[in-house]
Amino acid sequence: MRTQLSVERSNCTFCIQNVVEALMERPRVERVQTSAVPACIVIDHNCDEVAALQGVIDRLLHGFEAASNGEIVMITTSAEVRSTCPHHA
């Protein structure tokens, strides 16, 4: 089974590596691909719960943006299931 998740606000390269490692530790996950930003994550898995996969991503993946005072702050992201991924089509 292939699940494609959009993670548009993520831009933390350290976090994405942690997400890939955590997903690959799951017994039913076979492969994880990300785009360079990453704007999406594609997971090949053997019937793992999609909500559980989203939970791993939402717990570990963050982004950064400039606050109104110019300070760089961490922001949360939310993984959303997509029917297609333009980066992995």
Backbone bond lengths (Angstrom), bond angles and torsions (degrees), N, CA, C in turn:
res aa  C-N    CA-C-N  psi(-1)  N-CA   C-N-CA  omega(-1)  CA-C   N-CA-C  phi
1 M - - - 1.445 - - 1.528 107.75 -
2 R 1.323 116.52 143.63 1.463 121.21 177.99 1.526 108.64 -120.11
3 T 1.328 115.22 128.31 1.457 121.92 176.60 1.510 108.46 -118.28
4 Q 1.342 116.03 129.90 1.458 122.14 179.17 1.523 108.00 -112.83
5 L 1.330 115.48 126.90 1.456 121.08 -176.63 1.516 110.09 -123.47
6 S 1.308 116.40 132.55 1.454 122.63 175.71 1.523 108.90 -86.98
7 V 1.325 116.75 134.09 1.466 122.36 177.38 1.533 107.57 -135.60
8 E 1.305 115.48 61.28 1.460 123.42 -169.80 1.527 115.64 -55.52
9 R 1.311 119.28 -36.35 1.476 120.28 -173.74 1.521 113.13 -91.93
10 S 1.323 117.31 4.60 1.462 119.50 -178.44 1.527 110.38 -85.01
11 N 1.315 116.07 136.05 1.460 120.87 177.24 1.521 111.36 -150.58
12 C 1.308 117.17 19.06 1.465 122.43 -179.40 1.528 108.59 -96.53
13 T 1.331 117.10 107.42 1.464 120.29 -177.62 1.522 112.25 -66.73
14 F 1.325 117.57 -30.88 1.464 119.94 176.69 1.526 110.23 -66.12
15 C 1.329 116.40 -42.38 1.462 120.84 -179.11 1.525 111.64 -65.55
16 I 1.329 117.45 -41.22 1.463 119.20 -176.82 1.518 110.86 -63.75
17 Q 1.317 117.67 -36.55 1.463 119.84 177.13 1.525 110.42 -64.95
18 N 1.324 117.44 -40.49 1.470 121.11 176.66 1.521 111.07 -62.63
19 V 1.328 117.22 -38.99 1.467 121.58 179.24 1.525 110.18 -64.94
20 V 1.321 117.06 -47.31 1.469 120.74 179.67 1.529 109.91 -58.71
21 E 1.323 117.65 -46.76 1.466 121.36 179.58 1.526 111.49 -61.71
22 A 1.330 117.23 -44.43 1.468 120.75 -179.44 1.530 111.35 -65.29
23 L 1.319 116.98 -40.15 1.467 119.80 178.31 1.527 110.83 -66.86
24 M 1.324 117.45 -41.23 1.462 120.47 -179.49 1.526 112.30 -67.64
25 E 1.320 117.95 -21.66 1.467 121.25 176.28 1.522 112.33 -74.13
26 R 1.319 117.34 -17.90 1.462 120.15 178.71 1.530 108.66 -70.05
27 P 1.343 118.36 133.98 1.467 120.99 -172.82 1.527 115.05 -62.06
28 R 1.309 118.96 -24.95 1.461 120.55 -176.70 1.527 113.93 -99.65
29 V 1.311 117.25 -1.16 1.466 120.59 178.81 1.522 108.70 -87.95
30 E 1.337 114.63 127.94 1.458 120.56 -177.19 1.529 112.65 -101.72
31 R 1.333 117.16 -34.98 1.460 120.55 -177.14 1.514 109.72 -156.99
32 V 1.343 116.57 146.62 1.459 122.83 177.67 1.520 107.70 -132.04
33 Q 1.335 117.01 129.37 1.456 122.44 175.98 1.520 108.42 -122.75
34 T 1.323 116.53 144.06 1.462 120.66 175.22 1.518 108.70 -130.07
35 S 1.323 116.06 157.29 1.453 119.51 172.47 1.517 107.62 -85.30
36 A 1.305 117.75 171.49 1.464 121.59 -174.05 1.514 113.13 -64.60
37 V 1.302 119.05 -29.14 1.469 120.46 -173.10 1.532 113.05 -74.63
38 P 1.262 128.99 -47.63 1.450 130.05 -5.94 1.516 111.28 -90.91
39 A 1.282 116.40 135.83 1.458 120.49 175.66 1.519 110.89 -95.08
40 C 1.325 116.03 -16.18 1.465 118.48 177.25 1.521 110.27 -152.96
41 I 1.318 114.33 159.21 1.456 122.90 176.32 1.518 106.57 -128.03
42 V 1.316 116.61 129.82 1.460 122.26 177.91 1.523 107.27 -112.43
43 I 1.322 115.47 125.72 1.461 121.17 -176.24 1.526 108.97 -121.27
44 D 1.319 116.38 122.89 1.461 121.96 171.14 1.519 106.47 -95.45
45 H 1.335 116.12 123.28 1.458 119.56 -175.68 1.512 110.48 -147.87
46 N 1.316 114.70 162.46 1.452 122.26 -178.54 1.522 109.16 -101.43
47 C 1.322 116.20 76.82 1.462 123.67 175.10 1.525 114.38 62.00
48 D 1.320 117.63 33.04 1.459 120.07 173.39 1.528 107.52 -72.91
49 E 1.310 117.63 151.29 1.461 121.83 179.39 1.532 110.08 -64.44
50 V 1.308 117.60 123.88 1.462 121.48 -179.79 1.527 110.22 -62.30
51 A 1.317 117.62 -38.99 1.469 120.61 178.58 1.533 111.09 -61.79
52 A 1.329 117.19 -36.00 1.461 120.32 178.10 1.526 110.64 -68.15
53 L 1.329 116.86 -39.69 1.465 121.04 177.04 1.529 110.34 -63.58
54 Q 1.327 116.49 -43.44 1.463 120.58 176.59 1.520 110.59 -60.75
55 G 1.321 117.05 -39.84 1.453 120.93 -179.93 1.521 112.22 -61.20
56 V 1.330 116.89 -41.41 1.470 120.82 177.40 1.523 109.43 -60.54
57 I 1.322 116.36 -46.91 1.467 121.02 -178.64 1.519 110.72 -64.14
58 D 1.315 116.84 -48.80 1.476 120.50 -177.52 1.531 111.92 -62.71
59 R 1.328 117.32 -32.10 1.465 121.10 -179.29 1.529 111.73 -74.45
60 L 1.327 117.27 -35.31 1.467 120.37 -171.23 1.527 115.56 -104.76
61 L 1.321 118.09 -21.90 1.466 120.18 -172.27 1.523 111.52 -96.98
62 H 1.320 115.38 132.82 1.463 122.00 179.87 1.521 109.86 -133.34
63 G 1.295 114.76 175.01 1.450 121.36 173.21 1.510 109.31 -136.70
64 F 1.308 115.93 174.54 1.458 122.13 177.41 1.513 108.87 -129.17
65 E 1.316 116.49 144.82 1.463 120.91 174.00 1.520 108.57 -152.76
66 A 1.308 115.18 164.21 1.463 120.56 179.51 1.521 109.59 -83.96
67 A 1.334 116.11 129.92 1.464 121.30 175.48 1.529 108.57 -77.11
68 S 1.319 117.00 173.22 1.472 121.31 -178.49 1.529 112.60 -61.10
69 N 1.336 117.49 -24.31 1.460 120.52 178.67 1.525 112.59 -91.30
70 G 1.343 117.23 4.72 1.452 122.07 178.81 1.517 114.51 91.02
71 E 1.326 116.84 -8.43 1.459 120.82 179.19 1.527 109.86 -72.26
72 I 1.325 116.40 139.24 1.461 120.97 176.45 1.521 107.97 -82.59
73 V 1.330 115.93 125.47 1.460 121.44 -177.16 1.529 110.21 -125.79
74 M 1.336 115.55 152.77 1.449 121.16 176.64 1.530 108.90 -81.55
75 I 1.329 116.23 139.52 1.459 121.71 177.63 1.525 109.12 -123.37
76 T 1.300 116.76 155.01 1.459 120.88 176.41 1.521 109.04 -85.76
77 T 1.313 114.82 156.86 1.461 121.25 176.51 1.517 108.08 -122.80
78 S 1.293 116.24 168.64 1.452 120.71 177.97 1.524 108.19 -139.84
79 A 1.317 116.57 122.62 1.460 121.45 179.80 1.524 109.24 -79.64
80 E 1.325 115.82 130.03 1.459 121.53 179.35 1.522 109.27 -123.56
81 V 1.328 116.47 134.96 1.463 121.39 -179.75 1.523 108.63 -67.29
82 R 1.331 115.54 136.28 1.471 122.89 177.15 1.510 109.46 -119.56
83 S 1.322 115.77 151.28 1.470 118.38 175.24 1.521 110.40 -80.75
84 T 1.338 117.83 -30.66 1.454 121.89 176.00 1.527 109.30 -141.96
85 C 1.299 115.18 155.63 1.456 121.69 177.73 1.522 108.14 -121.54
86 P 1.317 119.08 119.85 1.471 120.11 -177.69 1.528 113.10 -64.82
87 H 1.330 117.58 -22.84 1.453 120.74 -178.92 1.525 112.15 -83.30
88 H 1.328 117.77 -25.16 1.456 121.50 -176.52 1.527 112.56 -119.75
89 A 1.306 117.93 19.81 1.469 120.87 -178.20 1.512 111.25 -69.68
